Amino acid sequence: MKFTAEGRRFAPAGMFSFSTPREAIGNTLAEALFSVPGVANVFILPDFVTVSLSDAEEWPKRLPRLLELMEEYSEVID
């Protein structure tokens, strides 16, 4: 699922792709997203984030927490 947020930035620049929690170490947003059970992959660009779950049927349970983390770990831009 692709997440975008008008007026928010998820990274200052660049592109980041993580397929394991270990790879995400050092990227606070990716670390937080991997703390949600079932997250299998995280792709971060300044203007959007894509998250994949290992089981698509888990989206209804996981989406509220993922949205909270996106807001918590993104930066408001002017």
N, C-alpha and C positions, 0 to 999 in steps of 0.2 A: 504494500500500500504506500502511496506517495503522499507525503504531508507537506503542505505549504502554509505559510502564515503571512498575510499582508502586514507589512511594517515590522517584520521580525527577520533576524538572520541567524542561521544555525552554525555558521562558521565564518571567520573573517575573510577567508579566501581558500582556494584549493578544492580538492576532491579527496574524500576518504572512504575507503571500502573495508569492511570488517566482516569476516565470516566465522569468527570465534570470539568469545569473551577475552581470551588471551591477547589476540590481535588488537583489541580495543583499549588495552591498558594505556593510559595517558591521554585519552580523549574522553573528557568527562561526560559528554552527551552519549557517546557510544557505550561507555561503561554502564551508564544508567539504563539505557535501553536494553542491554543484555541482562540486566537484573530482573527483567520481566520474563517469567517462564515462557518458553516456547520461541523466543526470538532466535532466528537462525542466521540472519544477515542484516547488516546495517550499511547504508550508503548515504553519505552526507556531502552536500554541496551548500554553498552559502544561502541559496534561496529555497532549498527543499531537502527533505530527508525521505529515503525509502527504507521501509522495514519489511522483512519477510518473516513469516512465522512457519515453524515446522509443521503445524497443523492448521489449515485454513479455517477449520471449524471453531478455532479458539478466538477469532477476532472479536466476537461480541463480549467476551470476558476480558480480553486484554486491551481493547481500544481505549477505554477511559483512562487507564494508567499511562498508556503511551502518550495520549494527548496531554496529560498533566506534565509528563517529563519534557515533552517538546516545548511547552510554555516555560517551564522552570529553567531549562538549559539553553534557551535561545536568547538572543539579544535584541532589544528594541532598537530600531533604526529610525532616524528622523526623516 
